[in-house]
Structure formats: C-alpha cells, structure tokens
Amino acid sequence: MRRAPQDPLAAAISRPRWRRWAARLPPRWLAGGPAVRAGRGLVLLTGLLVLLTVPLLAPPAGDWLVVLGLAAADLALLAASTAVPWDRLPARTLLAFPLAQMAGLAVLGSATRTVTGAYVPLFVLFFVYVGLHLPPRTAYWLLPAALPLYLLTSEPLDVQVVVRTLVVACVWVVVAEVLAGTVRRQRAAADLLVRDARTDPLTTIGNRRDLEDRMTLLAPGDTVVVCDLDHFKQLNDTRGHAFGDQVLREFGAMLAGSLRRGDHAARFGGEEFVLLLHGSGTGPALDVVERLRQTWAERGGATTFSAGCATLDDVTTAQQALVAADAALYAAKRAGRNRTRSAEAADGWGPRVEAETPLEP
C-alpha cells in the first residue's frame, strides 16, 4: 500500500530542517532534555560567532592564541555536558552554560586589545536562554555574575560605561522575565489543551483518546476491564437524558474515587467504561470490580452494571485484551447482567470466554 503524501506545510511545521539535522547526532549529544540541548546550542553559537568574526578585527598572533584556547574550552564544556546527570540536578544548574560563555567573553575582552567590546551584545542572548528555559526570576541569580563579566568585556571603565551597564542590565532582566512569563503561560495553556483533549467532558475521567495512549503502556499481568451500565437506554427513555447524564457523571466519579493509585478509568463511549488495572491479574481484578459494584450500590446507583475482564500475558497485545474483555462483557450480559465474566487467553486470543463465579443480580 502506498503511503499518502504528507502535507509539506505540516511537515515543515512539525519537523524543521534543523531538527532533522540534529536527529543525526549521536544520542549522547541529544541527552538531557530540551534545555540542555539549547545550552549546548548556545555554546556552539557563541563559539562560532567569535571564530567567524574575529578575523575581521585582524588580531595579532597572541590574541589568536586566546581565541583558540577559548574554542578548545567550549569543546571541553560540550563534551563534559554529555556526562552530567542533568535530570538529578536543580534547574538552575543550567546557568553553567551562559556563565561559562560570559566568562569566556570576559577573558577574551580583557586579554586582547583588538576584541575588547566587540562581543558585549551577546550578553542579551544569554538572558534570552535563561528566559526561555529556566523558571521565572532566575535572571536575578545570573545578574550578579553577569555585571562584572560584562564590565571586563567592555571598554575601559568610565561614567558612560557604568550608565550603559545599568541600562543593559535592566534590559537583560526585562527580556528574561517577559520570556519566562510567556513560556510559563504557553505551557499552562498547552497543558490545559492536552488535558481537555484527553478528558471526557461529561464524566471528567479519561476519554477514548486518553485510553488508547495509556493502553500502549500496559504490560503482561495488567488487566483490562470493560464495564457497561445495565438497561441504560431504558433509563434514558423513561427518566430523560438529563437524568441519564447525571448517572454517567456519578458513575465516572465513583470510578475515579475508588480505583487504586496507578489504575485508570476512561469512558469508552455511551454508557461503556474501561478500567486499566496494573499488575492485578484476573482474580484480583474480579475483586476490584466487585468492590466497585458494592460501592455503586451503596451510593444508590440508579442501575447496575456488567463487566468483562481480560489479563495480558506475554503474547497478548492490549488491543486483543480489550476485544476479549468486551466479548466477556457481552457474555455477562447474556448471563443475566449485574455480573462479571473473564476471558481466558487462547492462541491469538480467540477469545475463549469462561464464566467466573456468578455474582448475585
């Protein structure tokens, strides 16, 4: 089957060319997360800008030694960054990237005559990095080190340089804080959109999309349970859809409040719900469903529910277990409702549906 051509615009938005190039790098150079990768990019960008523009300043041979020494230090920093366990360190540890580059520019500005003051605009780039990748107010932590390093990079100290330093320091902080606040709001909005996209609006538990994503994480020993409210259509017809919606809300709330931590409930569609019980096995899963049945009865549920369950093994996929649990559910319906049946695995998940000990209707 030929794959449908991808929209070029969508491809360009989802995977820019620089990301395709970066994907070819060794995995250790991509380790550490986006902020660490951006820190390495900051080091590379700063070093390349200096190396490519220093020749325009015609420095003497002695100045070139300083430039090449700083380039070697950048390479050493990049290599060292691949061995640091960034995920175990505080976020402010990432200040090592801009601080190292500031220190390098300070050495360059103070040790050479031709380069002094040429690269002070790069300091704003370091605060842009802080604003984009570190928590708000981190710029204030960087400022005490940035000011003296900036003065070392600048021309000889005088009143004009001092005033300019105070102005640019305000600009640095404003840029970093505005970016940090914008990033935080965008992330909050993105999290809200993701949560809304994965939540059933009526019951406020997971929806089918959320369920499909979570099913990819199931492992042998996990159990899929499919629950269906009995005679729900009759309930809607006799008492109205508003009452039926309230029953669905109450059932979803009962599931969310009664499952173990790590287990998950989602509305599969209509009055059908799916539970993912991690590491339970068939026997304990049946006990969980029975406790849910008792809790639902104690809350005065307007109707009973039937359930089917299937436990994954080494040759069973999550989707096969879902199909088997659904078949077991309909076996429970045929057996009189208000009961649970389990599906035992056969080759390829036939499935073979076997009745467990019936629960009293």
PLY file of the C-alpha trace (Angstrom):
ply
format ascii 1.0
element vertex 361
property float x
property float y
property float z
element edge 360
property int vertex1
property int vertex2
end_header
0.00 0.00 0.00
1.36 3.42 -0.92
1.61 5.90 1.93
-0.41 9.07 1.42
1.80 12.06 0.67
2.41 14.30 3.66
1.39 17.94 3.55
4.68 19.85 3.02
3.49 22.70 5.24
2.60 20.36 8.07
5.95 18.60 7.68
7.82 21.89 7.82
5.97 22.93 10.96
6.28 19.61 12.77
9.86 18.82 11.85
12.07 21.75 10.84
15.16 21.07 8.80
17.49 21.83 11.71
15.73 19.17 13.77
16.23 16.62 11.02
19.92 17.52 11.01
20.12 17.37 14.81
18.50 13.92 14.82
21.60 12.57 13.08
23.83 13.49 16.02
24.94 10.76 18.46
22.30 10.14 21.15
24.58 11.33 23.96
24.72 14.78 22.35
20.93 14.94 22.46
20.61 13.71 26.05
19.48 15.88 28.92
16.27 17.36 27.57
15.43 20.48 25.53
17.01 22.97 27.94
20.33 21.13 27.97
20.30 20.79 24.20
19.60 24.52 23.94
22.52 25.16 26.30
24.83 23.21 24.03
23.46 25.16 21.09
24.21 28.39 22.96
27.83 27.33 23.42
28.16 26.34 19.76
26.54 29.53 18.50
28.69 31.80 20.65
31.88 29.98 19.72
31.11 30.00 16.01
30.22 33.71 16.02
33.53 34.53 17.64
35.59 32.30 15.36
33.90 33.60 12.20
34.10 37.30 13.08
37.43 37.61 14.88
39.38 37.61 11.57
37.56 40.83 10.64
39.22 42.50 13.64
42.72 41.49 12.45
44.02 40.40 15.86
47.72 39.75 16.39
49.05 36.23 16.82
48.92 36.47 20.61
45.21 37.26 20.53
44.58 34.29 18.28
46.02 32.02 20.95
43.38 33.31 23.39
40.61 32.78 20.82
41.70 29.23 20.04
42.09 28.46 23.74
38.51 29.57 24.38
37.30 27.46 21.44
39.02 24.44 22.99
37.36 25.26 26.33
33.94 25.34 24.59
34.57 21.90 23.11
35.57 20.59 26.53
32.38 22.07 28.02
30.25 20.39 25.35
31.93 17.04 25.96
31.53 17.37 29.73
27.83 18.24 29.36
27.14 14.79 27.90
28.34 13.12 31.10
26.37 15.25 33.59
23.17 13.69 35.06
21.08 16.79 34.40
17.80 15.18 35.44
19.12 14.79 39.01
20.27 18.40 39.36
18.31 21.60 40.11
17.13 23.59 37.11
19.43 26.48 37.96
22.40 24.21 37.27
21.78 25.09 33.62
23.17 28.55 34.39
26.53 26.87 33.82
26.07 27.33 30.06
25.58 31.14 29.98
28.04 31.68 32.84
30.76 29.76 31.02
30.22 31.79 27.87
30.19 35.08 29.78
33.42 34.15 31.49
34.96 33.25 28.14
33.98 36.58 26.62
35.34 38.39 29.69
38.69 36.64 29.28
38.64 37.47 25.58
37.84 41.12 26.19
40.36 41.62 28.99
43.23 39.60 27.46
43.07 41.07 23.96
43.14 44.64 22.73
41.51 44.26 19.33
38.50 42.28 20.58
37.57 44.43 23.60
33.90 45.43 23.49
33.12 43.68 20.21
31.04 40.88 21.72
29.16 42.58 24.55
25.84 42.33 22.60
25.99 38.56 23.07
25.14 39.00 26.75
21.49 39.60 25.88
21.49 36.19 24.14
22.43 34.56 27.43
19.46 36.14 29.19
17.20 35.07 26.33
18.32 31.49 27.01
17.54 31.93 30.72
14.09 33.32 29.97
13.20 30.54 27.54
14.47 27.55 29.50
14.65 28.40 33.21
12.00 29.34 35.79
10.94 32.97 36.31
13.26 35.18 38.38
16.29 33.06 37.51
17.70 36.12 35.72
18.22 37.75 39.12
20.53 34.86 40.05
22.57 35.39 36.90
22.79 39.18 37.17
25.44 39.46 39.96
27.87 37.39 37.90
26.91 38.97 34.57
27.62 42.57 35.60
31.34 42.25 36.45
31.92 39.93 33.49
30.23 42.46 31.22
32.48 45.24 32.54
35.55 43.10 31.87
34.35 42.58 28.30
33.68 46.28 27.71
35.91 49.24 27.03
37.89 50.89 29.87
35.63 51.86 32.75
34.19 55.38 32.77
30.86 57.03 33.63
29.38 56.29 30.22
30.24 52.60 30.53
28.71 52.46 34.02
25.47 54.08 32.86
25.30 51.79 29.84
25.86 48.78 32.08
22.96 49.76 34.34
20.68 50.23 31.32
21.60 46.95 29.67
21.21 45.12 33.00
17.60 46.33 33.17
17.09 45.22 29.56
18.53 41.77 30.34
16.20 41.23 33.26
13.12 42.54 31.46
13.80 40.35 28.41
14.38 37.25 30.53
11.33 37.80 32.75
9.00 38.58 29.85
10.13 35.44 28.04
9.88 33.31 31.19
6.36 34.56 31.89
5.29 33.99 28.29
6.73 30.48 28.24
5.00 29.65 31.53
1.63 30.86 30.23
2.06 28.97 26.97
2.94 25.78 28.80
-0.06 26.17 31.09
-2.31 26.73 28.08
-0.80 23.74 26.30
-1.27 21.54 29.39
-4.89 22.67 29.60
-5.48 21.85 25.95
-3.88 18.43 26.35
-5.93 17.74 29.47
-9.14 18.82 27.74
-8.30 16.70 24.70
-7.82 13.64 26.92
-10.79 14.16 29.27
-14.39 13.19 28.77
-16.36 16.43 29.29
-19.35 14.75 30.92
-17.71 12.43 33.45
-14.32 14.29 33.75
-12.42 11.00 33.59
-10.31 9.92 30.61
-11.78 9.70 27.14
-11.11 7.24 24.34
-8.02 9.08 23.09
-6.53 9.05 26.57
-7.37 5.37 26.90
-5.63 4.46 23.64
-2.46 6.26 24.74
-2.44 4.58 28.15
-3.05 1.15 26.67
0.30 1.36 24.90
1.91 1.28 28.37
0.25 -1.96 29.50
2.45 -4.94 30.30
1.87 -8.66 30.99
-0.09 -9.04 34.21
-2.16 -5.89 33.66
-5.91 -6.33 33.27
-8.40 -4.57 31.02
-11.97 -4.34 32.36
-14.92 -3.19 30.26
-17.98 -2.04 32.24
-21.43 -1.25 30.84
-24.41 0.19 32.72
-27.36 -2.21 32.52
-30.60 -1.11 30.84
-29.23 2.39 30.36
-31.28 3.07 27.22
-34.44 2.23 29.11
-33.30 4.62 31.87
-32.85 7.40 29.32
-36.22 6.71 27.71
-38.18 6.66 30.95
-36.43 9.34 33.03
-34.87 11.55 30.40
-31.39 12.20 29.04
-30.60 14.75 31.75
-31.06 12.04 34.38
-29.00 9.63 32.28
-26.18 12.18 32.06
-26.26 12.57 35.84
-25.95 8.79 36.25
-22.94 8.78 33.94
-21.34 11.61 35.92
-21.90 9.80 39.21
-20.57 6.51 37.85
-17.44 8.23 36.49
-16.89 9.96 39.85
-17.28 6.64 41.64
-14.68 5.00 39.40
-12.22 7.88 39.77
-12.53 7.87 43.55
-12.43 4.12 44.09
-9.54 2.83 41.97
-6.03 2.32 43.27
-3.33 4.85 42.51
-1.84 3.96 39.14
-5.04 2.38 37.83
-7.07 4.29 35.27
-10.69 4.72 34.21
-11.94 6.09 30.90
-15.28 6.48 29.20
-15.14 4.32 26.09
-18.38 5.55 24.60
-22.03 5.90 25.59
-22.54 4.07 28.87
-19.43 1.89 28.43
-16.30 2.42 30.55
-12.86 0.81 30.50
-10.62 0.23 33.51
-6.88 -0.45 33.28
-5.71 -2.32 36.40
-1.95 -2.59 36.62
-0.35 -5.81 37.82
-3.58 -7.19 39.20
-4.19 -10.43 37.33
-7.65 -11.84 36.73
-8.50 -12.85 40.32
-7.67 -9.53 41.99
-9.31 -7.70 39.08
-12.57 -9.52 39.78
-12.27 -8.47 43.43
-11.77 -4.85 42.37
-14.86 -4.94 40.18
-16.90 -6.50 42.99
-15.82 -3.70 45.37
-16.84 -1.17 42.72
-20.22 -2.89 42.45
-20.72 -2.67 46.21
-19.65 0.98 46.29
-22.03 1.79 43.44
-24.89 0.05 45.23
-24.12 1.92 48.50
-24.28 5.23 46.63
-27.74 4.37 45.39
-26.82 3.85 41.74
-29.87 4.09 39.51
-28.90 0.92 37.65
-26.46 -1.96 37.94
-23.51 -2.65 35.65
-22.00 -5.66 33.93
-18.28 -6.16 33.31
-15.82 -8.28 31.37
-12.10 -8.52 32.02
-9.02 -9.90 30.28
-5.45 -10.07 31.56
-2.46 -9.54 29.29
0.20 -12.20 29.00
3.46 -12.44 27.05
1.72 -13.00 23.70
-1.31 -10.75 24.17
-1.49 -7.18 22.96
-3.51 -4.56 24.79
-5.92 -4.26 21.86
-6.51 -8.02 21.90
-7.19 -7.87 25.63
-9.70 -5.06 25.06
-11.54 -7.12 22.42
-11.54 -10.14 24.71
-12.82 -8.12 27.68
-15.58 -6.69 25.51
-16.61 -10.20 24.47
-16.60 -11.26 28.13
-18.81 -8.26 28.93
-21.45 -9.44 26.47
-21.20 -12.91 27.96
-22.06 -11.31 31.31
-24.99 -9.51 29.67
-26.30 -12.76 28.23
-25.92 -14.45 31.62
-28.35 -12.01 33.22
-26.42 -8.73 33.77
-25.08 -7.32 37.05
-22.17 -9.76 36.99
-18.60 -10.12 35.74
-17.02 -12.57 33.33
-13.36 -13.07 32.47
-11.81 -14.06 29.16
-9.00 -16.61 29.29
-6.24 -16.31 26.70
-6.10 -18.81 23.87
-3.75 -18.79 20.88
-4.23 -15.41 19.23
-6.96 -14.52 21.76
-9.84 -16.33 20.18
-11.14 -15.32 22.75
-12.47 -18.19 24.85
-14.91 -16.71 27.32
-15.40 -18.59 30.55
-17.79 -17.77 33.32
-16.44 -16.92 36.72
-18.44 -17.42 39.86
-21.66 -15.51 39.09
-22.43 -12.52 41.25
-25.94 -12.22 42.56
-28.04 -9.80 40.47
0 1
1 2
2 3
3 4
4 5
5 6
6 7
7 8
8 9
9 10
10 11
11 12
12 13
13 14
14 15
15 16
16 17
17 18
18 19
19 20
20 21
21 22
22 23
23 24
24 25
25 26
26 27
27 28
28 29
29 30
30 31
31 32
32 33
33 34
34 35
35 36
36 37
37 38
38 39
39 40
40 41
41 42
42 43
43 44
44 45
45 46
46 47
47 48
48 49
49 50
50 51
51 52
52 53
53 54
54 55
55 56
56 57
57 58
58 59
59 60
60 61
61 62
62 63
63 64
64 65
65 66
66 67
67 68
68 69
69 70
70 71
71 72
72 73
73 74
74 75
75 76
76 77
77 78
78 79
79 80
80 81
81 82
82 83
83 84
84 85
85 86
86 87
87 88
88 89
89 90
90 91
91 92
92 93
93 94
94 95
95 96
96 97
97 98
98 99
99 100
100 101
101 102
102 103
103 104
104 105
105 106
106 107
107 108
108 109
109 110
110 111
111 112
112 113
113 114
114 115
115 116
116 117
117 118
118 119
119 120
120 121
121 122
122 123
123 124
124 125
125 126
126 127
127 128
128 129
129 130
130 131
131 132
132 133
133 134
134 135
135 136
136 137
137 138
138 139
139 140
140 141
141 142
142 143
143 144
144 145
145 146
146 147
147 148
148 149
149 150
150 151
151 152
152 153
153 154
154 155
155 156
156 157
157 158
158 159
159 160
160 161
161 162
162 163
163 164
164 165
165 166
166 167
167 168
168 169
169 170
170 171
171 172
172 173
173 174
174 175
175 176
176 177
177 178
178 179
179 180
180 181
181 182
182 183
183 184
184 185
185 186
186 187
187 188
188 189
189 190
190 191
191 192
192 193
193 194
194 195
195 196
196 197
197 198
198 199
199 200
200 201
201 202
202 203
203 204
204 205
205 206
206 207
207 208
208 209
209 210
210 211
211 212
212 213
213 214
214 215
215 216
216 217
217 218
218 219
219 220
220 221
221 222
222 223
223 224
224 225
225 226
226 227
227 228
228 229
229 230
230 231
231 232
232 233
233 234
234 235
235 236
236 237
237 238
238 239
239 240
240 241
241 242
242 243
243 244
244 245
245 246
246 247
247 248
248 249
249 250
250 251
251 252
252 253
253 254
254 255
255 256
256 257
257 258
258 259
259 260
260 261
261 262
262 263
263 264
264 265
265 266
266 267
267 268
268 269
269 270
270 271
271 272
272 273
273 274
274 275
275 276
276 277
277 278
278 279
279 280
280 281
281 282
282 283
283 284
284 285
285 286
286 287
287 288
288 289
289 290
290 291
291 292
292 293
293 294
294 295
295 296
296 297
297 298
298 299
299 300
300 301
301 302
302 303
303 304
304 305
305 306
306 307
307 308
308 309
309 310
310 311
311 312
312 313
313 314
314 315
315 316
316 317
317 318
318 319
319 320
320 321
321 322
322 323
323 324
324 325
325 326
326 327
327 328
328 329
329 330
330 331
331 332
332 333
333 334
334 335
335 336
336 337
337 338
338 339
339 340
340 341
341 342
342 343
343 344
344 345
345 346
346 347
347 348
348 349
349 350
350 351
351 352
352 353
353 354
354 355
355 356
356 357
357 358
358 359
359 360
